[in-house]
Amino acid sequence: MGSFREVAAVDRLFEASWRAVYPELMRRANRRARGNLALAQEWLSNTAVKALLFFRRSPERIREPQGFLFLVLDHVFLDSLRRSKREGQLFDHSIDLEHDHQALLAAPCLSVFECTEQLERLLQLGNRVEQLPLLQRRLFEMRFVEELPYPQIAAELGITQPLVRKRVQLLRAALR
């Protein structure tokens, strides 16, 4: 990524695309989460972070930004299923859908202000990640974008798992 203007233009493209498709992204995530609003919001957060990082890293490869956001959501969903299966926590399809639907309706909706505030926080996070040294940026990508488990990160970096955990802890503190 080049100049501040280029980054700002890419950020504006991301923001406009996100705002345009957010309601449908939320509906799709909620459907896939079978009414589990917390899980749907987690997937949307992961989608936003991964998409923003990709927008910044390779904006020339994105031909349809809004469609790309749905693609990222699909990948986040599949990654979540794979991770759940790996951890032996498959979805419980016997849940009471009526109860979950009522809980969803009772859950507070995000206002435009709250959505904007969350988007601004994501943009700030993206800016902070861009300023990190290369090794910390790579650690951020492996843990939070690629969602690699600690043992795999340790193997790729050639360090111990406790050291990976400590570095992730320090990275979180630095990004706060």
Beta strands, then each sheet from edge to edge (+ up, - down):
end
